[in-house]
Amino acid sequence: MKLNLSLKGSLILAFITITLVLVVGYSMLSARYFMGGMDTIVADNLVRAASLPLNNEELYRNTALQGYS
């Protein structure tokens, strides 16, 4: 069975293939950077929590949510 592809069909197939490769590639790249950023945020928060004493009065005065309490 002979496959009869025209120039128009070949161009459409090429553009669809390139588009799919770019979408998948950028999706994987953005997921990698998102997970790396979340890992950094969690690690920084853990270091900050471990370095502060538990009964620190200054902690309660200088929190980011001071205006909400």
N, C-alpha and C positions, 0 to 999 in steps of 0.2 A: 504494500500500500504506500503510494507516494504522497508525501506531505507537501502541499502546495501553499507556500507562504508568500505573500506579497510584500512589497516594501513597506506599505502602511502597517501591515500586521507585525512585521519584524520590528519596526520602530515603536509601536505600542508595547510589544512584549519587552523590548529593551528598556523603555521608560518605566514600565511597571516593575521590572526587576531591580533597576537602580533605586527606585523609590522605596521598595520593600527593604533592600539592603541598608539604605540610609536610615529608615525609621527604626529598624531593629538595632542597628549599631548605636544610634544616638540614645535609644531607650536603655540599652545596656550600660552605656557610659553614664547617663544621668542617674541610673539606679546605683551604680558603683559610687559616684560622688555623694549621693544622698546617704547611703549607708556609712560611708567614711565620715561624713559630717555628723551623723547621729552618734557614731562611735566616739568621736572627739568630744561632743557635748556631754555624753554620759560619763566619759572618763574624767573630764574636767570637773563635773559636779561631784563625782566620787572623791576626787582628790581634795576638793574644797571641803566636803563634808567630813572627811577623815582628819583634816588638819585643824578643824575648829573644835574646841572643847565642848562637851555636852552642856554644861551649865554656864554658858557665856552670856552674861547680861547684855553685852554689846551687840551680840548677834540679833537679839530681838529688837534693838533700837535701830539698827542699820539695815534692815531687810528691804528688799525691793517692794514689798507689799505694805509698807509702813502707812501709806495714806488710806488703805482699805480696811484697816482694823479699827 
